[in-house]
């Protein structure tokens, strides 16, 4: 197979002057072009024929567990699996722009070695471009890293992917420093939703979700500081679990008092997520929780479920989102669970303001650090208007405002824990709308207008980041025009086992893996 590095196709290889909020360089997405891409994949030999039909709808693509099993059984080789993934990336990249740097040659060499061990030995994988991976550039979704060199170190958490046997073929796209729930950084081409390329794949793990949903890979690294696993999973019809704070092997430390961000993955199947969870959770004496291990079976007990439909500020979600949550509630009742309405345990308006202050403090730290490295204050030629606006918001706060926000957010943690003594699980939307069109929450939207849009759009996911609790997006609904709408289930801190078991039960009752997006391998 002829190798190429995707130079000229990958987001990060476009010159700064080629991109921007208006008139950005982009691919044309014609019906003929998409049909040609589909035909190219269909005509190419693949190691992954669909399994034989069974009572349940057959998945349109094998999951990572199945690929690893075929490699172990020597039905295919790891090299064939990696070649297959590379071919799919090369074909689909112009249509979804999910990959920002490739590592094909090293990946093939690794696949052909005898060094692969672990539950996912030989399975192709993507690391999100907010985390260093040795030998590959990290761009953080920003023009500020133009000319970045390959990294020479990586964190213990990323080491866990190698130990699990994954073969990393590249880096997936992300918005600038992961700040926004869409992956449309101004220094790169926008990542497009495989279900409809005019719509956002979500963020900040939008590249991971678009690549997984389209079939470039079957599972990909993702991280979540305010919904960034759950949002792209919801937008792209995938399963996405956000673990509890302190659950996983340490990754990036924080200096902001409350560590919001955790890492895991997006996947087609629950079992892939559960297996990677077990392979990357902390098991040492300093772990925050007793290890869960691999959850493999559906839930057997009945749950008490609290349902919240509106955001904490009282905003009503889109009718399709309401339908998704109501249908999920009916499914839960049919499965024998008890569902009753409940209310958020905090003042939603104050929580939104406080979370914004904490989130913006991270932007202020980054802007200050970039300015120090540059020797001058960064401007709109280096950073996006939203990043600069967030930093400016912090810089104009009265003295003591950040500390006061932190104190109220810490009170929210206690309120959430008390709330979850009444319920086993909380059911809610993931987002206020189905996948929005590209540009709706992009970083160049005027700052105050964008803040208002974000308040209505992402009013459901940040609570669990502050509380340090697990939450998952489950793909249980599709709109009339074929867009996925995920439904959120959240639990007590440390109780991922219940959520995984519930996810297995929902997956069996309302399968989703047979649903194939129009832009796919």
Order of alpha helices (4+ residues) and beta strands (2+ residues): alpha-alpha-alpha-beta-alpha-beta-alpha-beta-beta-beta-alpha-beta-alpha-beta-beta-alpha-beta-alpha-beta-alpha-alpha-alpha-beta-alpha-alpha-beta-beta-alpha
